[in-house]
Amino acid sequence: MSAAAKIKYTGMNASEKEWEEIWEILCLCDHEYVPSLSSRNSTSQINLRDRADSTAIPCNHLTTEDMDKKPHAYFRELRNQQFILAEVEDRLVGFLSFKTEYICDALADFGHSNYITTVCVKPEHRGRGILKHLYDYMENGLPASVKCRRIATRTWSGNDAQIHTLMERGYELLQTLVNDRGAGIDTLYFGKEVIK
C-alpha cells in the first residue's frame, strides 16, 4: 500500500529537482498523447492534424526511434506556466500545468479561464486518486492571486479516462473539432465555471 499523495501549488517556481522530475514524467507520458508531445511545438498548438503521429503508443510498444524523440519544445513552454504537483514520499508522481487568465481561440465565447495544458501521472501511480486530487486543488485550492472564474482544457476523442473524469466533475463539452488530430480523432474542449 502506498502513501497518500501530497498536492502542492508551486506556480512557476518549481525547484531544479522538481523540474527534473517534471521532465522525467513528461517523457514517460509523451507518446500516450495524440499527437505525441514530442511532435508538438507548444502546449496550445492548434494545427495538430499535421503532426507526424496520430495514435497513442503504449509505453511497452515504443520503438527505439520513438524513444529517442523527446518533448523539448513542449517542455520549454511548460516552464512558463503554473504548476500543481503531486508527491508521494518526497518524489514527484504527477503534475497539472495551466495558463492563467487565458483565452483559447476555440473557446473565445467562454472568456478568460485557467486553461489546463497538461496533466501527467506516472503509470505506476495511476488509479490511486491522484488525478482527482490534482483537479480538486485546481478547482478549490489555488491561491487568490491565480484563481479564475472558469477552467478550460482540451483532450482527444479517444482519451476515455480523461473525458470520464471531466464529465464526472461537471465539465461541459463546449467545442468539438472533428478530425482535428487525424481521421476519426476529434479535439474536445471542456469548460467549467468554478466561481459563481
C-alpha positions as CSV (number, residue, x, y, z in Angstrom):
1,M,0.0,0.0,0.0
2,S,1.4,3.4,-1.0
3,A,1.4,6.6,0.9
4,A,-1.2,9.3,0.1
5,A,-0.2,11.9,-2.4
6,K,0.7,15.4,-1.2
7,I,-0.7,18.1,-3.5
8,K,1.0,21.5,-3.7
9,Y,1.0,24.6,-5.8
10,T,4.4,25.8,-7.0
11,G,3.2,28.3,-9.6
12,M,6.2,29.0,-11.8
13,N,8.7,28.4,-9.0
14,A,9.4,24.7,-9.1
15,S,12.8,23.7,-7.8
16,E,15.5,22.3,-10.1
17,K,14.8,18.9,-8.6
18,E,11.1,19.3,-9.4
19,W,11.9,20.4,-12.9
20,E,14.0,17.3,-13.4
21,E,11.1,15.2,-12.2
22,I,8.6,17.0,-14.3
23,W,10.8,16.3,-17.3
24,E,11.0,12.7,-16.4
25,I,7.2,12.3,-16.1
26,L,6.7,14.3,-19.3
27,C,9.0,11.9,-21.2
28,L,7.2,8.9,-19.7
29,C,3.8,10.2,-20.8
30,D,4.9,11.7,-24.2
31,H,3.7,9.1,-26.5
32,E,0.4,8.5,-24.7
33,Y,-0.9,11.8,-26.1
34,V,-2.4,12.2,-29.6
35,P,-0.3,13.5,-31.2
36,S,2.7,12.9,-29.0
37,L,4.1,15.9,-27.1
38,S,7.4,15.5,-28.7
39,S,5.8,16.2,-32.1
40,R,4.3,19.5,-30.9
41,N,5.9,22.9,-30.8
42,S,3.7,24.3,-28.0
43,T,1.2,23.4,-25.3
44,S,-1.7,25.3,-27.0
45,Q,-0.8,24.5,-30.6
46,I,-3.8,24.4,-32.9
47,N,-2.6,22.6,-36.0
48,L,-2.5,19.1,-34.6
49,R,-3.6,17.2,-37.7
50,D,-0.3,17.6,-39.5
51,R,1.8,16.2,-36.7
52,A,3.8,13.1,-37.5
53,D,1.9,10.6,-35.3
54,S,-1.8,10.2,-34.9
55,T,-2.2,7.4,-32.3
56,A,-1.1,7.0,-28.7
57,I,1.6,4.4,-28.4
58,P,1.7,2.2,-25.2
59,C,5.0,2.5,-23.4
60,N,5.8,-1.2,-24.0
61,H,5.4,-0.8,-27.7
62,L,7.7,2.2,-28.4
63,T,10.4,1.7,-31.0
64,T,14.0,2.9,-30.5
65,E,13.3,5.8,-32.8
66,D,10.2,6.8,-30.7
67,M,12.2,6.6,-27.5
68,D,14.8,8.9,-28.9
69,K,12.2,11.7,-29.5
70,K,11.8,14.0,-26.5
71,P,9.3,16.8,-25.9
72,H,11.9,19.6,-25.7
73,A,9.8,22.4,-27.3
74,Y,6.8,21.4,-25.2
75,F,8.8,21.4,-22.0
76,R,10.3,24.8,-22.8
77,E,6.9,26.3,-23.0
78,L,5.7,24.4,-19.8
79,R,8.4,26.2,-17.8
80,N,6.4,29.4,-18.3
81,Q,3.2,28.0,-16.8
82,Q,1.7,27.4,-13.4
83,F,2.1,24.0,-11.7
84,I,0.3,21.9,-9.2
85,L,2.4,18.9,-8.2
86,A,1.6,15.5,-6.7
87,E,4.2,13.9,-4.5
88,V,4.4,10.5,-2.8
89,E,7.2,10.0,-0.3
90,D,9.0,13.2,-1.5
91,R,9.1,12.0,-5.1
92,L,7.0,13.7,-7.8
93,V,4.5,11.3,-9.3
94,G,2.3,13.7,-11.3
95,F,1.6,17.3,-12.2
96,L,-1.0,19.6,-13.7
97,S,0.1,22.7,-15.6
98,F,-2.0,25.6,-16.6
99,K,-2.1,29.1,-18.1
100,T,-3.8,31.8,-16.1
101,E,-6.5,34.2,-17.4
102,Y,-6.1,32.6,-20.9
103,I,-8.5,33.0,-23.8
104,C,-8.4,29.9,-26.0
105,D,-9.1,30.6,-29.7
106,A,-11.6,27.7,-29.9
107,L,-13.4,29.0,-26.8
108,A,-13.5,32.7,-27.4
109,D,-17.1,32.9,-26.2
110,F,-16.2,31.1,-22.9
111,G,-13.9,34.0,-22.0
112,H,-10.9,34.1,-19.7
113,S,-10.1,30.8,-17.9
114,N,-7.3,29.0,-16.1
115,Y,-6.5,26.7,-19.1
116,I,-5.1,23.3,-18.2
117,T,-2.5,22.4,-20.8
118,T,-1.0,19.2,-19.4
119,V,-1.9,16.5,-16.8
120,C,0.5,13.6,-16.3
121,V,0.7,10.9,-13.7
122,K,3.4,8.2,-13.6
123,P,1.9,5.0,-14.9
124,E,2.6,3.0,-11.7
125,H,0.7,5.7,-9.6
126,R,-2.5,5.7,-11.7
127,G,-5.8,4.5,-10.3
128,R,-5.0,5.9,-6.9
129,G,-6.9,9.1,-7.0
130,I,-4.0,11.4,-7.9
131,L,-5.8,12.9,-10.9
132,K,-8.8,13.6,-8.7
133,H,-6.6,15.4,-6.1
134,L,-4.9,17.5,-8.8
135,Y,-8.3,18.6,-10.1
136,D,-9.7,19.2,-6.6
137,Y,-6.8,21.6,-6.0
138,M,-7.2,23.2,-9.4
139,E,-10.8,23.9,-8.7
140,N,-10.8,24.7,-5.0
141,G,-7.2,25.2,-3.6
142,L,-5.5,27.7,-5.7
143,P,-4.2,30.9,-4.1
144,A,-6.4,34.0,-4.7
145,S,-3.7,35.5,-6.9
146,V,-4.3,32.9,-9.6
147,K,-7.9,31.9,-9.1
148,C,-10.1,32.4,-12.1
149,R,-13.9,32.1,-12.5
150,R,-13.6,29.4,-15.2
151,I,-11.4,26.4,-16.0
152,A,-10.9,25.0,-19.5
153,T,-9.0,22.2,-21.1
154,R,-8.9,20.0,-24.2
155,T,-8.3,16.4,-25.0
156,W,-8.9,14.0,-27.9
157,S,-11.9,11.8,-28.6
158,G,-10.1,8.5,-27.7
159,N,-8.9,9.7,-24.2
160,D,-11.8,8.0,-22.4
161,A,-10.3,8.2,-18.9
162,Q,-9.8,12.0,-19.2
163,I,-13.2,12.5,-20.7
164,H,-14.8,10.4,-18.0
165,T,-13.0,12.4,-15.3
166,L,-14.0,15.8,-16.8
167,M,-17.7,14.8,-17.2
168,E,-17.9,13.3,-13.7
169,R,-16.5,16.6,-12.3
170,G,-19.2,18.7,-14.1
171,Y,-17.1,20.0,-17.0
172,E,-19.2,20.7,-20.1
173,L,-18.2,19.8,-23.6
174,L,-18.0,23.2,-25.2
175,Q,-16.5,22.6,-28.6
176,T,-15.7,19.6,-30.9
177,L,-13.2,20.0,-33.7
178,V,-14.0,17.0,-35.9
179,N,-11.0,15.1,-37.3
180,D,-8.7,17.7,-35.8
181,R,-6.0,15.2,-34.9
182,G,-6.4,12.9,-37.9
183,A,-9.1,10.8,-39.4
184,G,-11.6,9.9,-36.7
185,I,-9.7,11.7,-33.9
186,D,-11.6,14.8,-32.7
187,T,-10.3,17.6,-30.4
188,L,-12.7,18.1,-27.5
189,Y,-12.8,21.4,-25.5
190,F,-14.3,21.3,-22.0
191,G,-15.0,24.1,-19.5
192,K,-16.4,24.6,-16.1
193,E,-17.4,27.6,-14.0
194,V,-15.9,27.2,-10.5
195,I,-16.5,30.6,-9.0
196,K,-20.0,32.0,-9.3
